[in-house]
Structure formats: C-alpha cells, structure tokens
Amino acid sequence: MSQKMDPKVFRDLSYGLYIVTSRNGDRLNGQIINTAIQVTSDPARVAVIINKKNLTHEFIDKSKVFAISVLVETTPMTFIGLFGFKSGRDIDKLSKTQFKEGVTKCPLVTEHSLSVLEAKVVDQIDLGSHTIFIGETISSEVLQDGQPMTYQYYHQTLKGKSPPNAPTFQAVK
C-alpha cells in the first residue's frame, strides 16, 4: 500500500539549533545540529544525532565524549555557516570562535551560546546514515539569559537552509 508523505511535515517538529563538539587527541571539531534532547533526568542523559560522514561523528565515536552549546536566537548567519556549511577536514572551526575547555577536554563554544553541557557516551544506536549518541551529562553551565535559536526561526526568519548531511535535508525538486 502506497502512503502519501509530505516531507514538509518534518519542519513542523520542534527543533533547536546547537553546536556539538568533540575532540580526537589534540584535534578539536564541531558542527551545527538540530537534534539534541534530554532523554532522562536521573541520571541526566542527553542524545545527539550525527551523520556518519561528518568529522564530528568520527571524533565522538573515538573519544566517547561530546559537548553541546545552545545557540542564542541572535546568532549571526556567518557564525552558523562556519559550523554548518564548512567541514572540519578543511578548516579549524574552533580557531575562529571563542570557547573554553571542559572537564572532558571537549571545547565548549561560549560565543553566541546560552548554555553548555558535556557528556560521556554511554550508548549509541546505528541508524544507517546517522548515529544517535547517548551521553551522561557530567557538567553544565548557563552562560547568559536569552531566547534559544529554534530551527523554525533559522528557516523562516534567517532564511537558512539545511545542509545535505542534516536529517531534515530536502533536495529541491
């Protein structure tokens, strides 16, 4: 039985816009994601979904640690573009922003961020093209007050696009 599916429905799901970072030895990397969620409260665990083609995936898979920075709504598109449309294989993204080292030694992006947290991977689920990394939160900090960037705001107000590796990418037909 063939079912009608409208891919625009997925834009109606509520998402935020975050930077997830990790490290591989002395190398640091990060990327924009739209899927970071709290999955339990005791212990406090979070999940991120990362495309297997991304360098950040490789770093999290090897180091078993990651950090999340919650972006403020006023984050400029040039900053989002640095982490969302450029590869860490080509440029050192963290050299172009303010960050501090966390207890896991993951970079915590503080520029344009409301809050940050770090997690140690306790489980991961293979989804084919992506992996869900589930991490136990080991530190968190509120950096400033403000409105978090939502994916809807990014698309409707800033006129942002989804890169090909994003779970919400829709090819133009």
Secondary structure, DSSP 8 states (H G I E B T S, - for coil): ------GGGGGGS--B-EEEEEEETTEEEEEEES-EEEEEETTEEEEEEEETTSHHHHHHHHH-EEEEEEEBTT--HHHHHHHHSS-TTTS-GGGGS-EEE-TTS-EEE-TTEEEEEEEEEEEEEE-SSEEEEEEEEEEEEE---S-B-BHHHHHHTS-----TTSTT-----
